[in-house]
Amino acid sequence: MSVEEFRSMQIAFKSFDLADHIWFDHVKWEQEHTSESLALSLYFIENHNAFSSVAFGMKGVLDATVRLYDGFLAAIENAA
C-alpha cells in the first residue's frame, strides 16, 4: 500500500484518536527498509534459485494485509 493511502488512513482514524497508533510505525519501518527487502529477495532468487519461496512469502504478506484492511473496513462499517 502506498504511503499516501496510509496518510489517508491516519486522517480517517484521527477522529478515533488513532492517528498516532503504533501500528502506523510499521508503515514507516517498511518504507525505510524497502531497498533492503528487495535486495534480500533478489539475493535469494539469484543465488539460491528461490523464486517460488520468495513469491510464497510475498503473497503471504499481501494476503495478510488484505485481511487486515478487510477487518478495518468491517469495524468501520459496524461502527457507522
C-alpha positions, -999 to 999 in steps of 0.1 A, spaced: 0 0 0 13 34 -8 24 60 17 -4 83 5 -30 57 13 -16 53 48 -17 91 53 -54 89 43 -60 62 69 -43 83 96 -66 112 88 -96 88 89 -85 73 122 -78 107 138 -115 110 148 -110 78 168 -78 92 184 -58 66 165 -38 88 140 -7 81 160 -13 45 167 18 23 170 6 3 140 15 32 117 51 28 128 51 -4 108 45 16 77 74 39 84 97 9 90 86 -7 58 92 25 38 127 29 54 137 -7 46 123 -12 11 156 -13 -6 170 -39 19 139 -61 15 142 -60 -23 179 -67 -22 173 -97 1 146 -111 -21 168 -107 -52 197 -124 -33 177 -155 -26 162 -156 -61 195 -151 -79 218 -171 -56 196 -198 -42 170 -203 -70 143 -195 -45 118 -175 -66 89 -197 -55 98 -193 -19 102 -156 -22 69 -153 -41 52 -175 -15 64 -152 13 54 -120 -5 19 -135 -13 15 -143 24 23 -107 34 0 -93 8 -28 -117 18 -24 -108 55 -25 -71 46 -57 -76 26 -73 -94 56 -62 -66 79 -79 -39 58 -110 -61 54 -111 -61 92 -106 -24 94 -135 -19 69 -158 -43 88 -151 -24 120 -158 9 105 -190 -4 88 -202 -19 121 -195 14 140 -215 35 115 
